[in-house]
Amino acid sequence: MAATLYSLKGKRVFVAGARGMVGRAVVERLEPEGCAAILAPGRDALDLVDQAAVSRWMAANRPDVVIVAAARVGGIHANDAWPAEFLYDNLMIEANLIHAAHGEGIEKLLFLGSSCIYPKFAPQPIPEAALLTGPLESTNEWYAIAKIAGIKLCQAYRRQHGADFISAMPTNLYGPHDNFDPETSHVLPALIRKAVAAADAGERGIAIWGTGTPRREFLHVRDCADALVFLLKNYSGEAHVNVGAGEDVSILDLAGMVLGAAGIVDGEVRTDPTRPDGTPRKLMDGSKLAAMGWRASIPLRDGIAETVAWYRGNRPAT
Ligand code: GFB
């Protein structure tokens, strides 16, 4: 592979969203890079929705690199139930950070989006070029539009001001420190919580939302953090880059895998078609990142087993 484009050694790196699942993994992954400082303020120290606070903080702390891993996130129900928060908070967070980064002459910024930016019926696997070629999935169009605006902000500051701002679009992420709340979480933590509860209660199965037929691609958050650091070091360009695992699975099969990991072999999965399915399929075309030399390394089964064990050891006492 060609020499690294941008070294993080000796840099002051600001991880926005450092207390979230992705931010924590990024902070951990940055450790061997020899950064001068990793700046990771929590919400109590810096409210990213507050433009004046973000500008002040950025001027006072002068990072060299900004990683925008902060966002209001949630599963299909949370997206559908709170469109105002998902649109407003995400627009404010990214606009505040990207604008302030430009104002302070930051050397490099990485913006994190989501695979839901693509049209509901995009070709599979989804190439980066599918962006803005068709209507979005209605349950998460608020979040998707905010994330599309973030990509465009990075492109606009690059075009107009020559800023080295890049965007990465990860697929559905999972791992330790995820949100396991049954109503607001994504599918994988929700299924882990249900399967562990069933195993603890000596039950043989779980109920899932929707028909179980949608297919999703899952990437372990450590793989995602590794890809983000890889992109910071090796990529500079206007186009966003997909970050995926390369394989997808039906929700029904996923439920079987989670049940097995929780210790329920050949368990029963009850579907609930009154709850939404969302996008039928969302498999990323990861060939652009693969051509640069990066591939995911944590198999889904191993990642699920690890996350089940993490949840068992870290869930709040009831
Ligand atoms: O992960 P998830 O909430 O979001 O749901 P999306 C994925 C699929 O799993 C849907 C089904 O078909 C759900 O109906 N599912 C089955 C469940 N059981 C459950 C359950 O107990 N909880 C949940 N949450 N789902 C999100 C977007 O879409 O993906 C976000 O809404 C973001 O904006 C994220 O982009 C990555 O994959 O459908």
Residues whose N, C-alpha, C, O or C-beta is under 5 A from the ligand:
A	BS01	GFB	G74 G75 I76 N79 S114 C116 N140 Y143 N172 P182 S185 H186 V187 A190 I208 W209 G210 P214 I251 P276 D277 G278 T279
